[in-house]
Amino acid sequence: MTGIASPSLLEKIHRTVVDIPPPVLSLLVRGLQNSGESNYGQIRQAVFQHVPTPEFRDTISELLEAWQSENQSLTPQSLALALISAAHSYQAAKAQTAIEIVWTGPTTGALPLRRTEQVLIEMIREAKENLLIVSFAVYDIAEIVAEMEMAIARGVALTLVVETPESSQGKIPFGVDAVLSDQVKAKARILKWPHDKRKKAENGKYGSLHAKCAVADRTSVLISSANLTQYALNLNMEMGLRVKDNELAERIVRHFELLVQQTILG
């Protein structure tokens, strides 16, 4: 398509499939397919005969005007095929990706926001094969630890990437050894960022493992400001996003696996 259609026309095609409902888009496609070898004015008239809905006329007009300014080798049937292809890709992407806001803190009642702890527990419970959890601080999370135990019991491979009191140079007072149960410590893969793999400032301070995220079954991702602590999960003002997107989830897991392979985490 890029050899035939300009970026401007491609953008109009994209905007059309986003703004126009599928039933109306089907009428537009049919009008283009049935227009034959008519001139631009006849094609425009035929399209609007198929799509009488007034609220979509501006969007369709902009598309047809952009198409009319293109090389005449781009036939009405080619435009119809481009719309069908773009619509299929757009709907497939929508079905694959879902995003929701995750929140801890005061609620306004105007927006339905789910709590951080609620979403994290849901992800742990839904995990069937593997679960990655990354956090700077880990403290006082008995309910989360219980959920981890149940996940391990049903065969989920749990990986935890955490900061430690030693490597944080006093930034956090408690480590995972004092928080996790014996079952989780025995069965989970617990990864840390050694000092000798970190950059160091002129004052001698090391960088921190400050990332906070969770990935379940390489399909669902939670990226949040919240640590694994009771304050972060219940009292603080924290915000994050839960994204259901296979490609994104796979890339995040792959990134941490490469950090392990390169001995940056271990």
Secondary structure, DSSP 8 states (H G I E B T S, - for coil): -TTTS-HHHHHHHHHHHHHS-HHHHHHHHHHHHT-TT--HHHHHHHHHHH---GGGHHHHHHHHHHHHTS-TTS-HHHHHHHHHHHHHHHHHHHHH-EEEEEEES---SSS--EEHHHHHHHHHHH-SSEEEEEES-EES-HHHHHHHHHHHHTT-EEEEEE--TTTTTTS-S--GGGTS-HHHHHHSEEE---GGGS-B-TTS-B------EEEETTTEEEEES--EEHIIIIIS-EEEEEEE-HHHHHHHHHHHHHHHHTTS--
